[in-house]
């Protein structure tokens, strides 16, 4: 499930966090909020930003070779 979380601190700082997005889609989906709220001070990208959502899961199997 995709989520956009907006957190407003007591001093008025606004933090935008996304969950469930892959690649640059998180930036595109929150652009309208950044345009409304003004200048962006910093940006911290998560590992999900660098994925496409199509990665394959590697399953390791251990085989008993002796025994």
C-alpha positions as CSV (number, residue, x, y, z in Angstrom):
1,X,0.0,0.0,0.0
2,X,1.4,3.4,-0.9
3,X,1.3,6.1,1.7
4,X,2.4,9.8,2.0
5,X,2.9,10.9,5.6
6,X,3.0,14.6,6.4
7,X,4.4,15.5,9.8
8,X,4.3,19.0,11.2
9,X,6.6,19.6,14.2
10,X,5.9,22.1,17.0
11,X,8.3,24.6,15.5
12,X,6.5,24.5,12.1
13,X,8.9,22.2,10.2
14,X,7.1,20.0,7.8
15,X,8.4,16.5,6.9
16,X,7.1,14.4,4.1
17,X,7.7,10.7,4.2
18,X,6.6,8.1,1.6
19,X,6.1,4.4,2.0
20,X,5.4,1.7,-0.6
21,X,6.9,3.6,-3.6
22,X,9.7,2.4,-5.8
23,X,12.2,4.5,-7.8
24,X,11.5,8.1,-8.6
25,X,7.7,7.7,-8.3
26,X,7.9,9.0,-4.6
27,X,9.3,12.3,-5.9
28,X,6.7,12.6,-8.6
29,X,3.8,11.8,-6.2
30,X,4.9,14.4,-3.6
31,X,5.8,17.2,-6.0
32,X,2.4,18.9,-5.6
33,X,3.0,19.1,-1.8
34,X,6.5,20.6,-2.2
35,X,5.0,23.2,-4.7
36,X,2.3,24.1,-2.2
37,X,4.6,24.3,0.9
38,X,7.5,26.2,-0.5
39,X,11.3,25.7,-0.6
40,X,12.7,22.3,0.2
41,X,15.5,22.5,2.8
42,X,16.8,18.9,2.6
43,X,16.0,15.5,1.1
44,X,16.9,12.0,2.4
45,X,16.3,9.2,0.0
46,X,15.6,5.7,1.2
47,X,16.9,2.4,-0.4
48,X,13.5,2.1,-2.1
49,X,14.3,5.1,-4.3
50,X,17.1,3.1,-5.9
51,X,14.9,0.1,-6.8
52,X,12.4,-0.5,-9.6
53,X,10.1,-2.8,-7.7
54,X,10.9,-5.6,-10.1
55,X,13.9,-7.0,-8.4
56,X,13.9,-10.8,-7.9
57,X,14.3,-12.4,-4.5
58,X,17.3,-14.6,-4.2
59,X,16.6,-17.8,-2.3
60,X,19.6,-19.6,-0.9
61,X,19.3,-23.4,-0.4
62,X,21.8,-25.3,1.6
63,X,22.5,-28.8,0.4
64,X,24.1,-31.4,2.7
65,X,27.2,-32.5,0.9
66,X,28.7,-34.8,3.5
67,X,26.9,-37.5,5.0
